[in-house]
Amino acid sequence: MKSRRNPFLTLWTLAVLAATAAFVLYLGLRVRSVELGYELGRAHARVARLREVKRVLELELASHKTPERVDMVARSLLGMSEPTPDRIVPAGVQPVDDDEHAPKASAPTDEAAQEDTRPAAVQPTGTPTAPGAAPPAPPPAAEWEEPNE
């Protein structure tokens, strides 16, 4: 009979050890799961803080890029000022103002004088209008011809 009890006692001991090992493994995994949950919460809080810092820094950067801020820093911190006219050197050919060369035309005062007096090359495509005749309805802008100068 000793041989019969021995296998039962061995199997019973193995079953208890297996259950204990499974329970310890479960507890270890559960503790690790809770630790990871806390770590994840800290990571989310850190991300939220970093996003807020990023937002504040972007606002600060935008305020530093304004022309008023650049002017204030240049004048106060760097001691800069507007250059005097004798310190300004032209860096190329000065542009010619078209208004200086164009003949000055007086503005028409009544409706009869408001007819189209442009040369035929500038008028809409089609027949040129005769003086005193009502001009035709203007075509879309793509149909206008540009004068060759």
C-alpha positions in Angstrom: 0.0 0.0 0.0 2.9 2.3 0.4 3.4 2.4 -3.3 -0.2 3.6 -3.9 0.0 6.5 -1.4 3.3 7.6 -2.7 2.1 8.5 -6.3 -1.0 10.2 -4.8 1.1 12.3 -2.4 3.6 13.2 -5.2 0.8 14.2 -7.6 -0.9 16.2 -4.8 2.3 18.0 -4.0 2.9 18.8 -7.6 -0.6 20.2 -8.0 -0.2 22.4 -4.9 3.2 23.6 -6.2 1.8 24.3 -9.7 -1.2 26.3 -8.2 1.2 28.3 -5.9 3.5 29.0 -8.9 0.6 30.1 -11.0 -0.7 32.4 -8.2 2.8 33.9 -7.7 3.1 34.5 -11.5 -0.4 36.1 -11.5 0.6 38.4 -8.6 3.8 39.3 -10.4 2.1 40.1 -13.6 -0.6 42.1 -11.8 2.0 44.2 -9.9 3.8 44.8 -13.2 0.6 45.8 -14.9 -0.2 48.3 -12.1 3.4 49.7 -12.3 3.0 50.2 -16.1 -0.3 51.9 -15.5 1.3 54.4 -13.1 4.2 54.9 -15.6 1.7 55.5 -18.4 -0.1 58.1 -16.3 3.1 59.9 -15.6 4.0 59.8 -19.3 0.6 61.3 -20.2 1.1 64.0 -17.6 4.6 64.7 -19.0 3.3 64.9 -22.6 0.6 67.3 -21.4 3.2 69.5 -19.7 5.4 69.4 -22.8 2.5 70.4 -25.1 1.7 73.4 -22.8 5.4 74.4 -22.8 5.5 74.1 -26.6 2.4 76.2 -26.9 3.9 78.9 -24.7 7.2 78.8 -26.6 5.4 79.1 -29.9 3.5 82.2 -28.7 6.7 83.7 -27.4 8.4 83.0 -30.7 5.6 84.7 -32.6 5.8 87.7 -30.3 9.6 87.9 -31.0 9.1 87.9 -34.7 6.8 90.9 -34.8 8.3 94.0 -36.4 7.6 96.1 -33.3 9.6 93.7 -31.2 12.5 93.6 -33.6 12.5 97.4 -33.7 12.4 97.7 -29.9 15.3 95.2 -29.5 17.3 96.9 -32.2 16.9 100.4 -30.7 17.1 99.5 -27.0 19.5 96.5 -26.7 21.6 97.0 -29.8 21.7 100.8 -29.8 20.6 101.0 -33.5 18.8 104.0 -35.0 17.4 105.1 -38.4 20.3 105.9 -40.8 20.8 109.5 -41.8 20.3 110.3 -45.5 24.1 110.7 -46.1 24.6 107.0 -45.0 22.1 105.6 -47.5 23.9 104.3 -50.6 21.7 103.3 -53.7 22.3 99.7 -54.7 21.3 99.9 -58.4 19.5 101.9 -60.9 16.6 104.0 -59.5 13.2 103.1 -60.9 11.6 105.6 -63.2 8.2 106.7 -62.2 5.7 106.2 -65.1 3.6 109.2 -63.9 6.4 111.6 -64.7 6.5 110.7 -68.4 2.8 110.3 -69.1 0.8 113.3 -70.3 -1.6 114.6 -67.7 -5.2 114.2 -68.9 -8.1 116.0 -67.2 -10.9 113.9 -66.0 -14.2 114.1 -68.0 -16.9 116.1 -66.3 -20.1 115.0 -68.0 -21.5 111.8 -69.4 -20.9 112.7 -73.1 -17.2 113.1 -72.3 -17.0 109.7 -70.7 -17.0 107.8 -73.9 -14.1 105.5 -74.7 -11.3 107.6 -76.2 -8.6 104.9 -76.2 -6.9 104.0 -79.5 -8.4 101.1 -81.4 -5.5 98.8 -80.4 -6.6 99.1 -76.7 -10.3 98.8 -77.3 -12.1 95.4 -77.2 -11.7 93.3 -80.3 -14.2 94.2 -83.0 -14.9 97.4 -84.7 -13.6 100.6 -83.1 -16.3 103.0 -81.8 -16.9 106.2 -83.6 -16.8 109.4 -81.5 -20.3 110.1 -80.1 -21.6 106.6 -80.7 -22.4 104.4 -77.7 -19.7 101.9 -77.0 -20.6 98.2 -77.2 -20.9 96.2 -74.0 -17.4 95.2 -72.8 -16.4 91.6 -73.5 -14.7 89.5 -70.8 -11.3 90.7 -69.7 -9.6 87.9 -71.6 -10.7 89.4 -75.0 -9.0 92.7 -74.5 -5.9 93.4 -76.5 -2.8 95.0 -74.9 -1.1 97.9 -76.7 2.4 97.2 -78.0 4.8 99.9 -76.8 
